[in-house]
Amino acid sequence: MMVLGNYVKLPPNVPKTLKLTRMRIEERVIEDPKTHLTKTVRALVFDCIEEDGRPVSKIFSTISEKLATQLYALWNRRTRDYIKVRITRIPRDYATEYEVVPIEI
């Protein structure tokens, strides 16, 4: 059970519908889960105002270049001040795939 739930989590193989706004790029210091070394990375970050049809106030971020490229392209084509997408995370160790389906652009 999540008590605070400040960040959107993508469970494996479960579609998550998100309404995302206020896109930005931030630098983050992370620890590699396999090597335990820290490094600075750039993350694509959004404010999430709706998750699976429920209003929320959360952060959605990714350091996946492939997912960031897809979301960035949708953001640049949007007609509103948000994008609505369905994202499914398909874990495959380092080769995690993301299925992104635009709901509204």
Sequence and secondary structure as in RCSB ss.txt:
>XXXX:A:sequence
MMVLGNYVKLPPNVPKTLKLTRMRIEERVIEDPKTHLTKTVRALVFDCIEEDGRPVSKIFSTISEKLATQLYALW
NRRTRDYIKVRITRIPRDYATEYEVVPIEI
>XXXX:A:secstr
  SS  B    BT  EEEEEEEEEEEEEEEE TTT  EEEEEEEEEEEEEETTEEEEEEEEE  HHHHHHHHHHH
HH SSSEEEEEEEEE  GGG EEEEEEEE 
